[in-house]
Amino acid sequence: MSNPLAPAWLDQPADINAISTKVWPKHASRSATGELQIAGVSASELATQFGTPLYVIDEDDFRARATTALKTFNDAAKRIGTQAKVYYAGKAFLSTEIVSWINELGLNIDVSSGGELAAALAGGIHGSRIGLHGNNKSLHEIGRAVTAGVGAIVVDSEIEIERIASAAGAQDAVQGVRLRVNTGVHANTHDFLATAREDQKFGIALADVPALVDKIRSHSHLRFLGLHQHIGSQIFQVDGFIESTKRLLELHAELCKTGDLPEINLGGGFGVNYKPADDAPTLGYFADAITAVVAEECKRLGIEVPTLAFEPGRFIAGPAGITIYNVGTIKEVNVTDGAKPAVRKYVSIDGGMSDNARPALYDAEYHAVLASRSSTAAPALSRVVGKHCESGDIVVNHDYLPADIKPNDLVAVATTGAYCYSLSSNYNFLTKAPVVAVRSGAARLIIRGETESDLFTRDLRYQSEHGQASKSEPRN
């Protein structure tokens, strides 16, 4: 019988050891001894070699998902007589190693800060294949982007037009820009993940776009590439994309009457499965539906189909990554404030909201399994919690784990490749976890874990007392 504290979507598993293909990386499985393994490397091997918490990326799965994204959008665009530009959304997860994979596979990359731009360039991708986002880009960031030959800077407010034009003029360059439009379409997702409502920080209102485009076109050092939209993240239904794209194309058609408009950027936000109960659509579902409405609307409006740009990030990185933790204390808590008294098992791990902030930020739900062994014990409703001094420090809010879970077991959490390392912090002076890529039975470190000494590298008193010089560099 399921626990009455379990939400309606959570079914008690028939097999507590199952590795659902819906949420785990492509090369995840149970070994002959019952351990979770990724690409042939067991959880215990990874934990012994690199410690825990540990982010693990199935490299071949990441690469395959990036290749799928590129092919899916390219094929859909070709069917309506145009081409696609596919940008990996670097904010999902970024390192120079990741950039090298994206570069090798032929995708572009978009970044949203000077630091992300620096990482993209350090990873070896050419500036012309980078797009720079951000609602408050500094003069330093804009100047750096122009110097790097960034292919497109996304204008997010009127003041940025003059700033970008000035930076480009100072370098005698012609800078490509897009204009981010707030279409007013609300994606069916968490409020903080919906980014096309009127009352929020991103984008330009539809009514204000024509005047701003005129202003962009008045500058000889700017080239207006087209309009840009992003309606939200973790989206499962295509309706919002369709309506927003229709509104954007109406505007695009009007602007075509007064100047060249080679492309339109339709954004990203395509959802993935975080738990076995989820049912995320394929990327093809979005690509086919969006390109179909583009073709239909362009025909109706009597305009050529522009080049289409898309920005998948979570789709590529999310399902390819997991996080491994070591179990510490375990408590069984009697809960009596519901319809029936029930027990919830609290499983504390050696990380928490510092390595996965999404549950605290968005009430995100994740899925966990016992990773260091299999179990014949009954399923127990569990909450996987971190070691931070916060009651909201929850990594997995609702799931079933084996009733015999014990200290020093390993627990793995699925679909943590996106927005986990990127949002990680040193809260409570915890060190940031390392990142490992696994491929063909071998694991290699791509980002080393922090040490306690790393926590003091910017602490001037500590540095002076220990005779270490602290380098200061200009900030963005």
Secondary structure as the mmCIF struct_conf table of DSSP 4:
data_model
#
loop_
_struct_conf.conf_type_id
_struct_conf.id
_struct_conf.beg_label_comp_id
_struct_conf.beg_label_asym_id
_struct_conf.beg_label_seq_id
_struct_conf.end_label_comp_id
_struct_conf.end_label_asym_id
_struct_conf.end_label_seq_id
TURN_TY1_P TURN_TY1_P1 PRO A 4 LEU A 5
BEND BEND1 ALA A 6 ALA A 6
TURN_TY1_P TURN_TY1_P2 ALA A 8 TRP A 9
HELX_LH_PP_P HELX_LH_PP_P1 ASP A 11 PRO A 13
BEND BEND2 ALA A 14 ALA A 14
TURN_TY1_P TURN_TY1_P3 ILE A 16 ASN A 17
TURN_TY1_P TURN_TY1_P4 THR A 21 VAL A 23
BEND BEND3 TRP A 24 TRP A 24
TURN_TY1_P TURN_TY1_P5 LYS A 26 HIS A 27
STRN STRN1 ALA A 28 ARG A 30
TURN_TY1_P TURN_TY1_P6 ALA A 32 THR A 33
BEND BEND4 GLY A 34 GLY A 34
STRN STRN2 LEU A 36 ILE A 38
TURN_TY1_P TURN_TY1_P7 ALA A 39 GLY A 40
STRN STRN3 VAL A 41 SER A 42
HELX_RH_AL_P HELX_RH_AL_P1 ALA A 43 PHE A 50
BEND BEND5 THR A 52 PRO A 53
STRN STRN4 LEU A 54 ASP A 58
HELX_RH_AL_P HELX_RH_AL_P2 GLU A 59 ARG A 79
TURN_TY1_P TURN_TY1_P8 ILE A 80 GLY A 81
STRN STRN5 ALA A 84 ALA A 89
TURN_TY1_P TURN_TY1_P9 GLY A 90 LYS A 91
BEND BEND6 ALA A 92 PHE A 93
HELX_RH_AL_P HELX_RH_AL_P3 THR A 96 LEU A 105
TURN_TY1_P TURN_TY1_P10 GLY A 106 GLY A 106
STRN STRN6 ASN A 108 VAL A 111
BEND BEND7 SER A 112 SER A 113
HELX_RH_AL_P HELX_RH_AL_P4 GLY A 114 ALA A 122
TURN_TY1_P TURN_TY1_P11 GLY A 123 GLY A 124
HELX_RH_3T_P HELX_RH_3T_P1 GLY A 127 ARG A 129
STRN STRN7 ILE A 130 LEU A 132
BEND BEND8 ASN A 135 ASN A 136
HELX_RH_AL_P HELX_RH_AL_P5 LEU A 139 THR A 147
TURN_TY1_P TURN_TY1_P12 ALA A 148 GLY A 149
BEND BEND9 GLY A 151 GLY A 151
STRN STRN8 ALA A 152 VAL A 155
BEND BEND10 SER A 157 SER A 157
HELX_RH_AL_P HELX_RH_AL_P6 GLU A 158 ALA A 170
TURN_TY1_P TURN_TY1_P13 GLN A 171 ASP A 172
STRN STRN9 GLN A 175 ASN A 182
BEND BEND11 ASN A 188 THR A 189
HELX_RH_3T_P HELX_RH_3T_P2 ASP A 191 LEU A 193
STRN STRN10 ALA A 194 ALA A 194
BEND BEND12 ARG A 197 GLY A 203
STRN STRN11 ILE A 204 ALA A 205
HELX_RH_3T_P HELX_RH_3T_P3 LEU A 206 ASP A 208
HELX_RH_AL_P HELX_RH_AL_P7 VAL A 209 ARG A 217
TURN_TY1_P TURN_TY1_P14 SER A 218 SER A 218
TURN_TY1_P TURN_TY1_P15 SER A 220 HIS A 221
STRN STRN12 LEU A 222 HIS A 228
STRN STRN13 GLY A 232 GLY A 232
BEND BEND13 SER A 233 GLN A 234
STRN STRN14 ILE A 235 ILE A 235
BEND BEND14 VAL A 238 VAL A 238
HELX_RH_AL_P HELX_RH_AL_P8 ASP A 239 CYS A 256
TURN_TY1_P TURN_TY1_P16 LYS A 257 THR A 258
BEND BEND15 GLY A 259 GLY A 259
STRN STRN15 GLU A 263 ASN A 265
STRN STRN16 PHE A 270 PHE A 270
BEND BEND16 TYR A 274 LYS A 275
TURN_TY1_P TURN_TY1_P17 PRO A 276 ALA A 277
HELX_LH_PP_P HELX_LH_PP_P2 ALA A 280 THR A 282
HELX_RH_AL_P HELX_RH_AL_P9 LEU A 283 LEU A 301
TURN_TY1_P TURN_TY1_P18 GLY A 302 GLY A 302
HELX_LH_PP_P HELX_LH_PP_P3 GLU A 304 PRO A 306
STRN STRN17 THR A 307 PHE A 310
HELX_RH_AL_P HELX_RH_AL_P10 ARG A 314 ALA A 317
TURN_TY1_P TURN_TY1_P19 GLY A 318 ALA A 320
STRN STRN18 GLY A 321 VAL A 335
BEND BEND17 ASP A 337 LYS A 340
STRN STRN19 ALA A 342 ILE A 349
BEND BEND18 ASP A 350 ASP A 350
TURN_TY1_P TURN_TY1_P20 MET A 353 ASP A 355
HELX_RH_AL_P HELX_RH_AL_P11 ARG A 358 TYR A 362
STRN STRN20 ALA A 368 LEU A 370
BEND BEND19 SER A 372 ARG A 373
BEND BEND20 ALA A 377 ALA A 377
HELX_LH_PP_P HELX_LH_PP_P4 ALA A 378 ALA A 378
STRN STRN21 PRO A 379 VAL A 385
BEND BEND21 LYS A 387 CYS A 389
TURN_TY1_P TURN_TY1_P21 SER A 391 GLY A 392
STRN STRN22 ILE A 394 PRO A 402
TURN_TY1_P TURN_TY1_P22 ALA A 403 ASP A 404
TURN_TY1_P TURN_TY1_P23 PRO A 407 ASN A 408
STRN STRN23 LEU A 410 VAL A 413
BEND BEND22 ALA A 414 THR A 415
BEND BEND23 GLY A 417 TYR A 421
TURN_TY1_P TURN_TY1_P24 SER A 422 LEU A 423
HELX_RH_3T_P HELX_RH_3T_P4 TYR A 427 PHE A 429
HELX_LH_PP_P HELX_LH_PP_P5 LEU A 430 PRO A 434
STRN STRN24 VAL A 435 ARG A 439
TURN_TY1_P TURN_TY1_P25 SER A 440 GLY A 441
STRN STRN25 ALA A 442 ILE A 447
HELX_LH_PP_P HELX_LH_PP_P6 ARG A 448 GLU A 450
TURN_TY1_P TURN_TY1_P26 GLU A 452 GLU A 452
HELX_RH_3T_P HELX_RH_3T_P5 SER A 453 PHE A 456
TURN_TY1_P TURN_TY1_P27 THR A 457 ARG A 458
HELX_RH_AL_P HELX_RH_AL_P12 LEU A 460 GLU A 465
TURN_TY1_P TURN_TY1_P28 HIS A 466 GLY A 467
#
